[in-house]
């Protein structure tokens, strides 16, 4: 982690008052070319990956645990609902943390600031898959310690919620306002990016 922070180009910063969103382009944030490449991903990669992982976990829940089907369904929707809370908390308090130190400033920019500066950069609309897998594994371990085999029903809901968030986030930034149910989400997130980034932290849920 320390190496990653040191390798971030020192010219990068996130200042809500100064960094106006750019409508095109991208930006290199890591001096190391491998880290720079790993910081980007096509949106289909994490969405497909987490839907497949969710399907595998649900299969395991039904075939290899004592969980009843009704319990698996309830746990899945519980995880899905919990994601909307988790999404807000992460966006509000982690991705928009106050950059009170140089370390926090660099971390914030790498995680989220570059996205606010270049919101149309399609390669940075999702957390890189490698980091996502590590976090998902940690979540599995923590949730397993808390609720045992119920994790096989709960975590798929959480990961499916994350995949849905990625889908919504992508269409908001990659396409013009849709004339369907996604329009409200599109407008809400556009306000967060282009009018007031201290409000409307929910993406997949307003």
MDTraj code that builds the backbone (N, CA, C; nanometers):
import mdtraj as md
import numpy as np

residues = "UNK UNK UNK UNK UNK UNK UNK UNK UNK UNK UNK UNK UNK UNK UNK UNK UNK UNK UNK UNK UNK UNK UNK UNK UNK UNK UNK UNK UNK UNK UNK UNK UNK UNK UNK UNK UNK UNK UNK UNK UNK UNK UNK UNK UNK UNK UNK UNK UNK UNK UNK UNK UNK UNK UNK UNK UNK UNK UNK UNK UNK UNK UNK UNK UNK UNK UNK UNK UNK UNK UNK UNK UNK UNK UNK UNK UNK UNK UNK UNK UNK UNK UNK UNK UNK UNK UNK UNK UNK UNK UNK UNK UNK UNK UNK UNK UNK UNK UNK UNK UNK UNK UNK UNK UNK UNK UNK UNK UNK UNK UNK UNK UNK UNK UNK UNK UNK UNK UNK UNK UNK UNK UNK UNK UNK UNK UNK UNK UNK UNK UNK UNK UNK UNK UNK UNK UNK UNK UNK UNK UNK UNK UNK UNK UNK UNK UNK UNK UNK UNK UNK UNK UNK UNK UNK UNK UNK UNK UNK UNK UNK UNK UNK UNK UNK UNK UNK UNK UNK UNK UNK UNK UNK UNK UNK UNK UNK UNK UNK UNK UNK UNK UNK UNK UNK UNK UNK UNK UNK UNK UNK UNK UNK UNK UNK UNK UNK UNK UNK UNK UNK UNK UNK UNK UNK UNK".split()
xyz = np.array([
    [0.0827, -0.1197, 0.0000],
    [0.0000, 0.0000, 0.0000],
    [0.0869, 0.1257, 0.0000],
    [0.1931, 0.1247, 0.0806],
    [0.2824, 0.2403, 0.0877],
    [0.3478, 0.2648, -0.0463],
    [0.3902, 0.1548, -0.1138],
    [0.4534, 0.1694, -0.2440],
    [0.3558, 0.2284, -0.3456],
    [0.2310, 0.1811, -0.3395],
    [0.1287, 0.2318, -0.4317],
    [0.1099, 0.3816, -0.4124],
    [0.1014, 0.4273, -0.2883],
    [0.0799, 0.5693, -0.2611],
    [0.1986, 0.6530, -0.3050],
    [0.3188, 0.6012, -0.2826],
    [0.4385, 0.6753, -0.3224],
    [0.4460, 0.6860, -0.4736],
    [0.4001, 0.5812, -0.5446],
    [0.4120, 0.5790, -0.6899],
    [0.3095, 0.6659, -0.7605],
    [0.2092, 0.7170, -0.6874],
    [0.1108, 0.8056, -0.7491],
    [0.1791, 0.9358, -0.7865],
    [0.1536, 0.9818, -0.9069],
    [0.2182, 1.1049, -0.9539],
    [0.1853, 1.2199, -0.8591],
    [0.2860, 1.2924, -0.8188],
    [0.2690, 1.3952, -0.7164],
    [0.1900, 1.5151, -0.7647],
    [0.1693, 1.5265, -0.8935],
    [0.0935, 1.6404, -0.9455],
    [-0.0567, 1.6201, -0.9318],
    [-0.0980, 1.4970, -0.8997],
    [-0.2411, 1.4708, -0.8888],
    [-0.2938, 1.5202, -0.7567],
    [-0.4139, 1.5734, -0.7593],
    [-0.4792, 1.6146, -0.6369],
    [-0.6285, 1.6245, -0.6601],
    [-0.7030, 1.6273, -0.5519],
    [-0.8479, 1.6406, -0.5629],
    [-0.8909, 1.7573, -0.4783],
    [-0.9367, 1.8595, -0.5415],
    [-0.9855, 1.9776, -0.4705],
    [-1.1206, 2.0097, -0.5296],
    [-1.2271, 1.9905, -0.4523],
    [-1.3630, 2.0089, -0.5047],
    [-1.3818, 2.1475, -0.5659],
    [-1.3133, 2.2465, -0.5151],
    [-1.3337, 2.3820, -0.5638],
    [-1.2562, 2.4091, -0.6920],
    [-1.1473, 2.3325, -0.7164],
    [-1.0598, 2.3635, -0.8279],
    [-1.0688, 2.2630, -0.9422],
    [-1.0820, 2.1344, -0.9115],
    [-1.0828, 2.0327, -1.0147],
    [-1.2186, 2.0225, -1.0822],
    [-1.2374, 2.0979, -1.1868],
    [-1.3623, 2.0935, -1.2610],
    [-1.3649, 1.9679, -1.3482],
    [-1.4801, 1.9013, -1.3568],
    [-1.4879, 1.7806, -1.4392],
    [-1.4549, 1.8098, -1.5848],
    [-1.3742, 1.7248, -1.6440],
    [-1.3407, 1.7359, -1.7863],
    [-1.4286, 1.6372, -1.8617],
    [-1.4793, 1.6802, -1.9750],
    [-1.5774, 1.5995, -2.0463],
    [-1.5138, 1.4897, -2.1309],
    [-1.3851, 1.4996, -2.1576],
    [-1.3168, 1.3965, -2.2349],
    [-1.1792, 1.3728, -2.1752],
    [-1.1165, 1.2662, -2.2223],
    [-0.9786, 1.2413, -2.1839],
    [-0.9626, 1.1454, -2.0674],
    [-0.8365, 1.1235, -2.0342],
    [-0.7998, 1.0358, -1.9238],
    [-0.6740, 1.0926, -1.8608],
    [-0.6262, 1.0271, -1.7563],
    [-0.5075, 1.0780, -1.6885],
    [-0.4284, 0.9639, -1.6272],
    [-0.2981, 0.9695, -1.6416],
    [-0.2111, 0.8727, -1.5770],
    [-0.1943, 0.9135, -1.4309],
    [-0.2202, 0.8205, -1.3398],
    [-0.2056, 0.8549, -1.1979],
    [-0.0917, 0.7786, -1.1299],
    [-0.0430, 0.6711, -1.1938],
    [0.0685, 0.5964, -1.1365],
    [0.1921, 0.6100, -1.2242],
    [0.3059, 0.6307, -1.1628],
    [0.4310, 0.6357, -1.2374],
    [0.4711, 0.4972, -1.2859],
    [0.4369, 0.3949, -1.2068],
    [0.4670, 0.2581, -1.2453],
    [0.3683, 0.2122, -1.3528],
    [0.4162, 0.1679, -1.4712],
    [0.3246, 0.1309, -1.5803],
    [0.2347, 0.0123, -1.5473],
    [0.2842, -0.0840, -1.4665],
    [0.2011, -0.1986, -1.4305],
    [0.0861, -0.1558, -1.3410],
    [0.1150, -0.0724, -1.2410],
    [0.0095, -0.0223, -1.1532],
    [-0.0909, 0.0606, -1.2321],
    [-0.0417, 0.1378, -1.3271],
    [-0.1306, 0.2191, -1.4099],
    [-0.2256, 0.1299, -1.4895],
    [-0.1727, 0.0224, -1.5464],
    [-0.2557, -0.0699, -1.6235],
    [-0.3572, -0.1400, -1.5343],
    [-0.3136, -0.1778, -1.4135],
    [-0.4029, -0.2474, -1.3210],
    [-0.5113, -0.1560, -1.2642],
    [-0.4930, -0.0242, -1.2773],
    [-0.5920, 0.0704, -1.2248],
    [-0.7098, 0.0891, -1.3202],
    [-0.7034, 0.0241, -1.4362],
    [-0.8083, 0.0387, -1.5373],
    [-0.8746, -0.0960, -1.5662],
    [-0.9993, -0.0911, -1.6078],
    [-1.0693, -0.2145, -1.6439],
    [-1.1883, -0.1837, -1.7335],
    [-1.2224, -0.2787, -1.8187],
    [-1.3476, -0.2698, -1.8937],
    [-1.4600, -0.3081, -1.7994],
    [-1.5709, -0.2373, -1.8048],
    [-1.6789, -0.2560, -1.7085],
    [-1.7357, -0.3981, -1.7108],
    [-1.7285, -0.4658, -1.8260],
    [-1.7843, -0.6007, -1.8361],
    [-1.7074, -0.7014, -1.7515],
    [-1.5796, -0.6731, -1.7246],
    [-1.4968, -0.7679, -1.6490],
    [-1.5454, -0.7826, -1.5046],
    [-1.5526, -0.6743, -1.4248],
    [-1.5991, -0.6918, -1.2866],
    [-1.7457, -0.7327, -1.2758],
    [-1.8314, -0.6829, -1.3653],
    [-1.9727, -0.7210, -1.3590],
    [-1.9882, -0.8713, -1.3803],
    [-1.9252, -0.9232, -1.4862],
    [-1.9328, -1.0671, -1.5149],
    [-1.8718, -1.1485, -1.4022],
    [-1.7578, -1.1019, -1.3531],
    [-1.6849, -1.1734, -1.2491],
    [-1.7686, -1.1897, -1.1229],
    [-1.8323, -1.0822, -1.0778],
    [-1.9064, -1.0883, -0.9524],
    [-2.0411, -1.1584, -0.9672],
    [-2.1005, -1.1529, -1.0851],
    [-2.2227, -1.2304, -1.1065],
    [-2.1925, -1.3796, -1.1065],
    [-2.0785, -1.4182, -1.1647],
    [-2.0390, -1.5588, -1.1653],
    [-2.0037, -1.6071, -1.0247],
    [-1.9326, -1.5237, -0.9501],
    [-1.8986, -1.5585, -0.8118],
    [-2.0265, -1.5734, -0.7291],
    [-2.1203, -1.4824, -0.7492],
    [-2.2473, -1.4886, -0.6765],
    [-2.3224, -1.6175, -0.7086],
    [-2.3241, -1.6532, -0.8355],
    [-2.3917, -1.7762, -0.8764],
    [-2.3254, -1.8979, -0.8120],
    [-2.1928, -1.8978, -0.8065],
    [-2.1204, -2.0083, -0.7450],
    [-2.1478, -2.0200, -0.5958],
    [-2.1539, -1.9056, -0.5286],
    [-2.1833, -1.9060, -0.3855],
    [-2.3253, -1.9541, -0.3569],
    [-2.4205, -1.9107, -0.4400],
    [-2.5592, -1.9551, -0.4224],
    [-2.5725, -2.1056, -0.4466],
    [-2.5018, -2.1546, -0.5468],
    [-2.5034, -2.2993, -0.5742],
    [-2.4486, -2.3757, -0.4542],
    [-2.3408, -2.3235, -0.3970],
    [-2.2815, -2.3860, -0.2790],
    [-2.3792, -2.3837, -0.1623],
    [-2.4491, -2.2716, -0.1460],
    [-2.5459, -2.2591, -0.0367],
    [-2.6560, -2.3643, -0.0460],
    [-2.7050, -2.3866, -0.1675],
    [-2.8161, -2.4792, -0.1873],
    [-2.7708, -2.6248, -0.1821],
    [-2.6542, -2.6538, -0.2409],
    [-2.6101, -2.7928, -0.2554],
    [-2.5264, -2.8453, -0.1393],
    [-2.4536, -2.7578, -0.0732],
    [-2.3545, -2.8076, 0.0224],
    [-2.3677, -2.7509, 0.1637],
    [-2.4750, -2.6791, 0.1926],
    [-2.4986, -2.6325, 0.3294],
    [-2.6365, -2.6795, 0.3747],
    [-2.6645, -2.6595, 0.5015],
    [-2.7948, -2.6998, 0.5561],
    [-2.8987, -2.5888, 0.5443],
    [-2.8642, -2.4803, 0.4761],
    [-2.9569, -2.3682, 0.4607],
    [-3.0763, -2.4091, 0.3752],
    [-3.1962, -2.3741, 0.4201],
    [-3.3162, -2.3985, 0.3422],
    [-3.3262, -2.2960, 0.2288],
    [-3.3963, -2.3325, 0.1233],
    [-3.4080, -2.2438, 0.0063],
    [-3.4658, -2.1083, 0.0452],
    [-3.5675, -2.1087, 0.1304],
    [-3.6285, -1.9825, 0.1740],
    [-3.5294, -1.8949, 0.2480],
    [-3.4434, -1.9577, 0.3292],
    [-3.3421, -1.8824, 0.4029],
    [-3.2396, -1.8229, 0.3079],
    [-3.2017, -1.8987, 0.2058],
    [-3.1049, -1.8496, 0.1065],
    [-3.1607, -1.7271, 0.0343],
    [-3.2886, -1.7355, -0.0038],
    [-3.3538, -1.6235, -0.0728],
    [-3.3575, -1.5002, 0.0179],
    [-3.3944, -1.5196, 0.1445],
    [-3.4018, -1.4081, 0.2392],
    [-3.2637, -1.3470, 0.2620],
    [-3.1624, -1.4318, 0.2756],
    [-3.0256, -1.3832, 0.2953],
    [-2.9775, -1.3060, 0.1722],
    [-3.0122, -1.3555, 0.0536],
    [-2.9717, -1.2890, -0.0708],
    [-3.0278, -1.1469, -0.0762],
    [-3.1583, -1.1334, -0.0501],
    [-3.2189, -1.0005, -0.0562],
    [-3.1728, -0.9126, 0.0592],
    [-3.1369, -0.9754, 0.1711],
    [-3.0782, -0.8995, 0.2806],
    [-2.9438, -0.8404, 0.2408],
    [-2.8627, -0.9205, 0.1713],
    [-2.7339, -0.8719, 0.1221],
    [-2.7500, -0.7639, 0.0180],
    [-2.8507, -0.7801, -0.0679],
    [-2.8792, -0.6799, -0.1709],
    [-2.9174, -0.5465, -0.1081],
    [-3.0016, -0.5513, -0.0066],
    [-3.0434, -0.4303, 0.0632],
    [-2.9263, -0.3677, 0.1386],
    [-2.8458, -0.4517, 0.2015],
    [-2.7311, -0.4008, 0.2773],
    [-2.6332, -0.3292, 0.1853],
    [-2.6235, -0.3738, 0.0582],
    [-2.5320, -0.3084, -0.0341],
    [-2.5654, -0.1604, -0.0515],
    [-2.6948, -0.1256, -0.0570],
    [-2.7308, 0.0147, -0.0787],
    [-2.6796, 0.1025, 0.0354],
    [-2.6818, 0.0475, 0.1573],
    [-2.6265, 0.1185, 0.2726],
    [-2.4739, 0.1255, 0.2629],
    [-2.4126, 0.0137, 0.2283],
    [-2.2670, 0.0068, 0.2183],
    [-2.2148, 0.1004, 0.1086],
    [-2.2879, 0.1041, -0.0031],
    [-2.2497, 0.1912, -0.1145],
    [-2.2462, 0.3374, -0.0704],
    [-2.3489, 0.3800, 0.0006],
    [-2.3558, 0.5186, 0.0468],
    [-2.2421, 0.5495, 0.1438],
    [-2.2207, 0.4612, 0.2411],
    [-2.1175, 0.4846, 0.3426],
    [-1.9791, 0.4939, 0.2784],
    [-1.9477, 0.4026, 0.1869],
    [-1.8174, 0.4045, 0.1201],
    [-1.7993, 0.5306, 0.0374],
    [-1.9026, 0.5664, -0.0384],
    [-1.8938, 0.6840, -0.1248],
    [-1.8816, 0.8117, -0.0427],
    [-1.9606, 0.8199, 0.0623],
    [-1.9637, 0.9424, 0.1425],
    [-1.8406, 0.9589, 0.2314],
    [-1.8013, 0.8526, 0.3007],
    [-1.7000, 0.8674, 0.4047],
    [-1.5608, 0.8156, 0.3675],
    [-1.5507, 0.7345, 0.2627],
    [-1.4194, 0.6857, 0.2194],
    [-1.3751, 0.7572, 0.0922],
    [-1.4564, 0.7490, -0.0131],
    [-1.4172, 0.8108, -0.1401],
    [-1.4179, 0.9630, -0.1339],
    [-1.4975, 1.0193, -0.0425],
    [-1.5003, 1.1645, -0.0256],
    [-1.4460, 1.2058, 0.1112],
    [-1.3496, 1.1295, 0.1595],
    [-1.2873, 1.1634, 0.2875],
    [-1.2169, 1.2991, 0.2777],
    [-1.2068, 1.3682, 0.3901],
    [-1.1366, 1.4952, 0.3929],
    [-0.9864, 1.4692, 0.3773],
    [-0.9232, 1.5269, 0.2758],
    [-0.7800, 1.5032, 0.2523],
    [-0.6929, 1.5837, 0.3489],
    [-0.6961, 1.5456, 0.4758],
    [-0.6264, 1.6228, 0.5790],
    [-0.4760, 1.5981, 0.5806],
    [-0.4305, 1.4920, 0.5151],
    [-0.2871, 1.4627, 0.5074],
    [-0.2499, 1.4316, 0.3630],
    [-0.1218, 1.4321, 0.3337],
    [-0.0748, 1.4001, 0.1990],
    [-0.1106, 1.2559, 0.1635],
    [-0.1000, 1.1667, 0.2618],
    [-0.1333, 1.0259, 0.2401],
    [-0.2795, 1.0110, 0.2007],
    [-0.3685, 1.0796, 0.2738],
    [-0.5110, 1.0736, 0.2431],
    [-0.5407, 1.1369, 0.1076],
    [-0.4707, 1.2440, 0.0769],
    [-0.4935, 1.3124, -0.0507],
    [-0.4619, 1.2203, -0.1684],
    [-0.3485, 1.1517, -0.1596],
    [-0.3097, 1.0603, -0.2671],
    [-0.4043, 0.9404, -0.2747],
    [-0.4403, 0.8858, -0.1613],
    [-0.5313, 0.7722, -0.1590],
    [-0.6664, 0.8099, -0.2166],
    [-0.7169, 0.9242, -0.1777],
    [-0.8469, 0.9712, -0.2263],
    [-0.8449, 0.9934, -0.3770],
    [-0.7379, 1.0523, -0.4251],
    [-0.7311, 1.0791, -0.5682],
    [-0.7270, 0.9495, -0.6483],
    [-0.6454, 0.8539, -0.6021],
    [-0.6349, 0.7266, -0.6731],
    [-0.7665, 0.6506, -0.6714],
    [-0.8377, 0.6526, -0.5579],
    [-0.9636, 0.5801, -0.5442],
    [-1.0791, 0.6463, -0.6187],
    [-1.0846, 0.7805, -0.6110],
    [-1.2072, 0.8459, -0.6570],
    [-1.1879, 0.9838, -0.7206],
    [-1.0850, 1.0546, -0.6766],
    [-1.0663, 1.1898, -0.7279],
    [-1.0457, 1.1961, -0.8777],
    [-0.9694, 1.0997, -0.9306],
    [-0.9450, 1.0986, -1.0745],
    [-1.0752, 1.0752, -1.1507],
    [-1.1678, 1.0009, -1.0911],
    [-1.2980, 0.9788, -1.1545],
    [-1.3788, 1.1079, -1.1594],
    [-1.3703, 1.1893, -1.0549],
    [-1.4420, 1.3162, -1.0565],
    [-1.3794, 1.4136, -1.1560],
    [-1.2502, 1.4046, -1.1743],
    [-1.1833, 1.4937, -1.2696],
    [-1.2074, 1.4493, -1.4134],
    [-1.2129, 1.3181, -1.4358],
    [-1.2381, 1.2629, -1.5698],
    [-1.3549, 1.1640, -1.5628],
    [-1.4761, 1.2124, -1.5406],
    [-1.5919, 1.1227, -1.5217],
    [-1.6310, 1.0432, -1.6455],
    [-1.5838, 1.0829, -1.7624],
    [-1.6182, 1.0115, -1.8854],
    [-1.5155, 0.9045, -1.9221],
    [-1.4120, 0.8884, -1.8415],
    [-1.3103, 0.7871, -1.8672],
    [-1.3695, 0.6497, -1.8368],
    [-1.4051, 0.5735, -1.9395],
    [-1.4750, 0.4466, -1.9222],
    [-1.3877, 0.3392, -1.8582],
    [-1.2563, 0.3580, -1.8592],
    [-1.1681, 0.2562, -1.8026],
    [-1.1548, 0.2683, -1.6514],
    [-1.2115, 0.3754, -1.5944],
    [-1.2023, 0.3931, -1.4502],
    [-1.3402, 0.4135, -1.3876],
    [-1.4376, 0.3401, -1.4361],
    [-1.5723, 0.3480, -1.3810],
    [-1.5997, 0.2347, -1.2829],
    [-1.4987, 0.1542, -1.2536],
    [-1.5130, 0.0444, -1.1575],
    [-1.3802, 0.0241, -1.0871],
    [-1.3867, -0.0283, -0.9662],
    [-1.2648, -0.0638, -0.8951],
    [-1.1935, -0.1741, -0.9726],
    [-1.0616, -0.1672, -0.9864],
    [-0.9879, -0.2707, -1.0594],
    [-1.0193, -0.4104, -1.0068],
    [-1.0331, -0.5098, -1.0958],
    [-1.0731, -0.6450, -1.0552],
    [-0.9851, -0.7072, -0.9472],
    [-0.8540, -0.6886, -0.9559],
    [-0.7643, -0.7497, -0.8581],
    [-0.7949, -0.6996, -0.7173],
    [-0.8115, -0.5691, -0.7033],
    [-0.8443, -0.5120, -0.5732],
    [-0.9830, -0.5564, -0.5286],
    [-1.0757, -0.5642, -0.6235],
    [-1.2124, -0.6066, -0.5907],
    [-1.2156, -0.7487, -0.5358],
    [-1.1365, -0.8376, -0.5948],
    [-1.1322, -0.9765, -0.5498],
    [-1.0769, -0.9859, -0.4083],
    [-0.9707, -0.9088, -0.3817],
    [-0.9117, -0.9083, -0.2473],
    [-1.0144, -0.8620, -0.1439],
    [-1.0861, -0.7536, -0.1760],
    [-1.1871, -0.7009, -0.0837],
    [-1.3012, -0.8003, -0.0665],
    [-1.3439, -0.8650, -0.1757],
    [-1.4510, -0.9644, -0.1683],
    [-1.4089, -1.0822, -0.0801],
    [-1.2832, -1.1242, -0.0915],
    [-1.2327, -1.2344, -0.0088],
    [-1.2318, -1.1957, 0.1392],
    [-1.1916, -1.0724, 0.1669],
    [-1.1918, -1.0240, 0.3053],
    [-1.3338, -1.0178, 0.3605],
    [-1.4272, -0.9709, 0.2769],
    [-1.5673, -0.9658, 0.3179],
    [-1.6209, -1.1059, 0.3481],
    [-1.5834, -1.2021, 0.2634],
    [-1.6273, -1.3399, 0.2857],
    [-1.5787, -1.3891, 0.4217],
    [-1.4505, -1.3642, 0.4508],
    [-1.3925, -1.4102, 0.5768],
    [-1.4607, -1.3448, 0.6971],
    [-1.4817, -1.2130, 0.6886],
    [-1.5437, -1.1398, 0.7999],
    [-1.6884, -1.1849, 0.8219],
    [-1.7643, -1.1945, 0.7116],
    [-1.9053, -1.2325, 0.7230],
    [-1.9187, -1.3777, 0.7690],
    [-1.8266, -1.4631, 0.7245],
    [-1.8298, -1.6030, 0.7685],
    [-1.8088, -1.6121, 0.9193],
    [-1.7184, -1.5313, 0.9719],
    [-1.6950, -1.5301, 1.1164],
    [-1.8189, -1.4837, 1.1931],
    [-1.8983, -1.3978, 1.1283],
    [-2.0161, -1.3417, 1.1947],
    [-2.1388, -1.4315, 1.1837],
    [-2.1610, -1.4899, 1.0657],
    [-2.2856, -1.5651, 1.0446],
    [-2.2650, -1.7056, 0.9887],
    [-2.1409, -1.7534, 0.9901],
    [-2.1104, -1.8900, 0.9485],
    [-2.1542, -1.9146, 0.8029],
    [-2.2152, -2.0301, 0.7755],
    [-2.2470, -2.0667, 0.6367],
    [-2.3541, -1.9789, 0.5730],
    [-2.4191, -1.8949, 0.6517],
    [-2.5170, -1.8014, 0.5942],
    [-2.4503, -1.7040, 0.4985],
    [-2.3180, -1.6957, 0.5048],
    [-2.2433, -1.6093, 0.4136],
    [-2.2684, -1.6491, 0.2684],
    [-2.2962, -1.7783, 0.2450],
    [-2.3176, -1.8253, 0.1080],
    [-2.4494, -1.7761, 0.0488],
    [-2.5375, -1.7258, 0.1323],
    [-2.6598, -1.6640, 0.0827],
    [-2.6517, -1.5131, 0.0854],
    [-2.5867, -1.4590, 0.1893],
    [-2.5800, -1.3136, 0.2084],
    [-2.4824, -1.2453, 0.1120],
    [-2.3617, -1.2993, 0.0992],
    [-2.2605, -1.2353, 0.0156],
    [-2.3003, -1.2273, -0.1323],
    [-2.3657, -1.3299, -0.1894],
    [-2.4108, -1.3153, -0.3284],
    [-2.5030, -1.1951, -0.3488],
    [-2.5897, -1.1671, -0.2511],
    [-2.6764, -1.0500, -0.2620],
    [-2.5948, -0.9224, -0.2608],
    [-2.4948, -0.9176, -0.1736],
    [-2.4075, -0.8009, -0.1649],
    [-2.3312, -0.7799, -0.2952],
    [-2.2758, -0.8880, -0.3499],
    [-2.1974, -0.8785, -0.4734],
    [-2.2856, -0.8496, -0.5949],
    [-2.4081, -0.9024, -0.5952],
    [-2.5011, -0.8707, -0.7044],
    [-2.5406, -0.7236, -0.6987],
    [-2.5579, -0.6722, -0.5756],
    [-2.5847, -0.5292, -0.5603],
    [-2.4698, -0.4457, -0.6140],
    [-2.3477, -0.4902, -0.5883],
    [-2.2304, -0.4184, -0.6400],
    [-2.2271, -0.4229, -0.7924],
    [-2.2598, -0.5384, -0.8502],
    [-2.2627, -0.5503, -0.9964],
    [-2.3698, -0.4579, -1.0560],
    [-2.4842, -0.4487, -0.9882],
    [-2.5909, -0.3590, -1.0345],
    [-2.5458, -0.2138, -1.0258],
    [-2.4759, -0.1814, -0.9185],
    [-2.4205, -0.0469, -0.9027],
    [-2.3257, -0.0144, -1.0181],
    [-2.2374, -0.1091, -1.0529],
    [-2.1432, -0.0866, -1.1627],
    [-2.2172, -0.0631, -1.2944],
    [-2.3239, -0.1393, -1.3161],
    [-2.4027, -0.1239, -1.4386],
    [-2.4649, 0.0146, -1.4464],
    [-2.5287, 0.0567, -1.3364],
    [-2.5915, 0.1893, -1.3320],
    [-2.4857, 0.2984, -1.3477],
    [-2.3756, 0.2845, -1.2765],
    [-2.2691, 0.3845, -1.2824],
    [-2.2155, 0.3987, -1.4236],
    [-2.2040, 0.2863, -1.4936],
    [-2.1522, 0.2898, -1.6304],
    [-2.2471, 0.3617, -1.7248],
    [-2.3762, 0.3264, -1.7197],
    [-2.4692, 0.3889, -1.8144],
    [-2.4857, 0.5381, -1.7851],
    [-2.4694, 0.5772, -1.6589],
    [-2.4780, 0.7190, -1.6251],
    [-2.3658, 0.7973, -1.6917],
    [-2.2455, 0.7410, -1.6925],
    [-2.1305, 0.8141, -1.7450],
    [-2.1043, 0.7902, -1.8934],
    [-2.1516, 0.6790, -1.9456],
    [-2.1191, 0.6445, -2.0839],
    [-2.2276, 0.6816, -2.1842],
    [-2.3505, 0.7097, -2.1376],
    [-2.4609, 0.7352, -2.2293],
    [-2.5367, 0.8619, -2.1916],
    [-2.6095, 0.9203, -2.2864],
    [-2.6937, 1.0370, -2.2552],
    [-2.8111, 0.9941, -2.1692],
    [-2.8863, 1.0905, -2.1129],
    [-2.9989, 1.0563, -2.0244],
    [-3.0978, 0.9612, -2.0917],
    [-3.1258, 0.8475, -2.0303],
    [-3.2194, 0.7514, -2.0910],
    [-3.3645, 0.7946, -2.0694],
    [-3.4516, 0.7447, -2.1539],
    [-3.5940, 0.7755, -2.1392],
    [-3.6654, 0.6544, -2.0794],
    [-3.6168, 0.6136, -1.9636],
    [-3.6756, 0.4986, -1.8949],
    [-3.6550, 0.5137, -1.7444],
    [-3.6665, 0.4035, -1.6723],
    [-3.6597, 0.4071, -1.5257],
    [-3.5245, 0.4520, -1.4733],
    [-3.4206, 0.4444, -1.5563],
    [-3.2878, 0.4833, -1.5118],
    [-3.2639, 0.6339, -1.5174],
    [-3.3596, 0.7083, -1.5726],
    [-3.3393, 0.8522, -1.5877],
    [-3.3179, 0.9225, -1.4538],
    [-3.3954, 0.8837, -1.3511],
    [-3.3822, 0.9466, -1.2197],
    [-3.2429, 0.9245, -1.1619],
    [-3.1921, 0.8027, -1.1764],
    [-3.0575, 0.7726, -1.1275],
    [-2.9530, 0.8501, -1.2071],
    [-2.9739, 0.8615, -1.3374],
    [-2.8812, 0.9346, -1.4248],
    [-2.8738, 1.0812, -1.3799],
    [-2.9892, 1.1444, -1.3618],
    [-2.9931, 1.2859, -1.3226],
    [-2.9320, 1.3052, -1.1840],
    [-2.9662, 1.2159, -1.0899],
    [-2.9152, 1.2269, -0.9543],
    [-2.7628, 1.2232, -0.9507],
    [-2.7037, 1.1277, -1.0224],
    [-2.5578, 1.1155, -1.0200],
    [-2.4905, 1.2272, -1.0998],
    [-2.5589, 1.2760, -1.2029],
    [-2.5044, 1.3886, -1.2798],
    [-2.4974, 1.5132, -1.1925],
    [-2.5970, 1.5332, -1.1081],
    [-2.5945, 1.6469, -1.0151],
    [-2.4751, 1.6339, -0.9206],
    [-2.4497, 1.5122, -0.8729],
    [-2.3354, 1.4891, -0.7835],
    [-2.2046, 1.5256, -0.8510],
    [-2.1920, 1.4944, -0.9786],
    [-2.0660, 1.5185, -1.0495],
    [-2.0508, 1.6616, -1.1005],
    [-2.1591, 1.7196, -1.1509],
    [-2.1454, 1.8444, -1.2240],
    [-2.2032, 1.9671, -1.1535],
    [-2.2740, 1.9451, -1.0420],
    [-2.3325, 2.0591, -0.9729],
    [-2.2880, 2.0697, -0.8275],
    [-2.2996, 1.9608, -0.7515],
    [-2.2634, 1.9651, -0.6094],
    [-2.2190, 1.8261, -0.5653],
    [-2.0861, 1.8062, -0.5556],
    [-2.0365, 1.6741, -0.5191],
    [-2.0338, 1.6487, -0.3695],
    [-2.1049, 1.7330, -0.2924],
    [-2.1199, 1.7067, -0.1497],
    [-2.2604, 1.6543, -0.1194],
    [-2.3343, 1.6192, -0.2241],
    [-2.4699, 1.5662, -0.2076],
    [-2.4906, 1.4461, -0.2994],
    [-2.5994, 1.3753, -0.2752],
    [-2.6438, 1.2645, -0.3615],
    [-2.5349, 1.1589, -0.3806],
    [-2.4963, 1.0963, -0.2720],
    [-2.3902, 0.9957, -0.2767],
    [-2.4391, 0.8592, -0.3243],
    [-2.5699, 0.8371, -0.3224],
    [-2.6233, 0.7107, -0.3718],
    [-2.6164, 0.7054, -0.5235],
    [-2.5807, 0.5915, -0.5781],
    [-2.5708, 0.5756, -0.7240],
    [-2.6770, 0.4778, -0.7726],
    [-2.6734, 0.3556, -0.7227],
    [-2.7723, 0.2555, -0.7663],
    [-2.9059, 0.2733, -0.6954],
    [-2.9080, 0.3581, -0.5922],
    [-3.0320, 0.3894, -0.5223],
    [-3.0295, 0.5363, -0.4808],
    [-3.1321, 0.6136, -0.5172],
    [-3.1326, 0.7567, -0.4811],
    [-3.1567, 0.7794, -0.3330],
])
top = md.Topology()
chain = top.add_chain()
for i, resn in enumerate(residues, 1):
    res = top.add_residue(resn, chain, resSeq=i)
    for name in ("N", "CA", "C"):
        top.add_atom(name, md.element.get_by_symbol(name[0]), res)
traj = md.Trajectory(xyz[None], top)
